[in-house]
């Protein structure tokens, strides 16, 4: 009898441990913003039935697929202009003004510049169109500098909320301090920051005034870096040859169309992926439809028990240290 009583207590104890383990590892939900594109016409609406989301070729369960329209269309858009990439930029200001003026009322717009390698935020995101447009200005003189460090600083200083976050970066993408043939750490740092924060980076390639006498390989490398950053964050790079675009208008129209065809996709990840960036892939089953999305998704870590003021101070300290290192 004592033997069976001891066995029952053992089973009960094991059951409690197993229950505790089960409850301590609930399903982890991650999210990405996906752009619905079509090669020939306006893309049909996305549904959970015609979307395949995978990791390591294994499907991930989709829990939410929400079109970001109407009340869900909130967007914060930063225009980040590299003051050294100023070839014919004054002629393109009217294209930017028209683009900003045409944004829906759910979009708030911020304006920042890269001046001599420093980030200068001249307008925080605002719904006041006139105020945002007033912050746009022709380039002042600026020495060529690394455009990716200010981008990372902008992303890391962006407050976290439920809005979509998008950067339109106008630059030549050239880091004068980069070593040819080697990975540019500053590009990877900006990419990591954007993927972790869920920020899509769109870019318009615009060279400096001396591009005709510049090293062709340097110009091409700048375009490659911009494409690398844009594609892997779910954005797009716009360029035409190594010179300035004849007009920004067609690229901005295409970008506006992309922003109007976006969806929030939530899906289940394994508990052990919490607090890490994970590779994911998404595609549509519909012919002639392709989806743009980040190549990596940040899987949020579970909240810690020590979430008081001391933890917030510690996080703020980490961010300050990070900005100084940039």
HUNORDA-V298300 format. One record per backbone hydrogen bond with DSSP energy under -1.0 kcal/mol. NH is the residue of the N-H (numbers start at 1). CO is the residue of the C=O. If there is no record, write none. Layout:
# HUNORDA-V298300
nh=NH co=CO
nh=NH co=CO
This chain:
# HUNORDA-V298300
nh=5 co=1
nh=6 co=2
nh=7 co=3
nh=8 co=4
nh=9 co=5
nh=10 co=6
nh=11 co=7
nh=12 co=8
nh=13 co=9
nh=14 co=10
nh=15 co=11
nh=16 co=12
nh=17 co=13
nh=18 co=14
nh=19 co=15
nh=20 co=16
nh=21 co=17
nh=22 co=18
nh=23 co=19
nh=24 co=20
nh=28 co=269
nh=30 co=267
nh=32 co=265
nh=34 co=263
nh=35 co=292
nh=36 co=261
nh=37 co=290
nh=39 co=288
nh=50 co=47
nh=52 co=283
nh=54 co=281
nh=55 co=58
nh=58 co=55
nh=60 co=53
nh=63 co=266
nh=64 co=266
nh=66 co=264
nh=68 co=262
nh=69 co=67
nh=72 co=69
nh=73 co=70
nh=75 co=106
nh=76 co=164
nh=77 co=108
nh=78 co=166
nh=79 co=110
nh=80 co=168
nh=81 co=112
nh=82 co=170
nh=83 co=114
nh=85 co=82
nh=86 co=84
nh=87 co=207
nh=89 co=86
nh=92 co=89
nh=96 co=92
nh=97 co=93
nh=98 co=94
nh=99 co=95
nh=100 co=96
nh=101 co=97
nh=102 co=98
nh=103 co=100
nh=107 co=104
nh=108 co=75
nh=109 co=126
nh=110 co=77
nh=111 co=123
nh=112 co=79
nh=113 co=120
nh=114 co=81
nh=115 co=118
nh=118 co=115
nh=120 co=113
nh=122 co=111
nh=123 co=111
nh=126 co=109
nh=129 co=127
nh=132 co=128
nh=133 co=129
nh=134 co=130
nh=136 co=133
nh=151 co=147
nh=152 co=148
nh=153 co=149
nh=154 co=150
nh=155 co=151
nh=156 co=152
nh=157 co=153
nh=158 co=155
nh=164 co=74
nh=166 co=76
nh=167 co=200
nh=168 co=78
nh=169 co=202
nh=170 co=80
nh=171 co=204
nh=178 co=175
nh=182 co=179
nh=188 co=184
nh=189 co=185
nh=190 co=186
nh=191 co=187
nh=192 co=188
nh=193 co=189
nh=194 co=190
nh=195 co=191
nh=196 co=192
nh=197 co=193
nh=198 co=194
nh=199 co=194
nh=200 co=165
nh=202 co=167
nh=203 co=236
nh=204 co=169
nh=205 co=238
nh=206 co=171
nh=211 co=208
nh=213 co=210
nh=219 co=215
nh=220 co=216
nh=221 co=217
nh=222 co=218
nh=223 co=219
nh=224 co=220
nh=225 co=221
nh=226 co=222
nh=227 co=223
nh=228 co=224
nh=229 co=225
nh=230 co=226
nh=231 co=227
nh=232 co=228
nh=233 co=230
nh=234 co=231
nh=235 co=230
nh=238 co=203
nh=252 co=248
nh=253 co=249
nh=254 co=250
nh=255 co=251
nh=256 co=252
nh=257 co=253
nh=258 co=254
nh=259 co=255
nh=260 co=256
nh=261 co=258
nh=263 co=34
nh=264 co=66
nh=265 co=32
nh=266 co=64
nh=267 co=30
nh=268 co=61
nh=269 co=28
nh=273 co=270
nh=274 co=271
nh=275 co=299
nh=276 co=273
nh=278 co=297
nh=280 co=295
nh=281 co=54
nh=283 co=52
nh=285 co=50
nh=289 co=286
nh=290 co=37
nh=292 co=35
nh=295 co=232
nh=297 co=278
nh=299 co=276
nh=307 co=305
nh=312 co=308
nh=313 co=309
nh=314 co=310
nh=315 co=311
nh=316 co=312
nh=317 co=313
nh=318 co=314
nh=319 co=315
nh=320 co=316
nh=321 co=317
nh=322 co=318
nh=323 co=319
nh=324 co=320
nh=325 co=321
nh=326 co=322
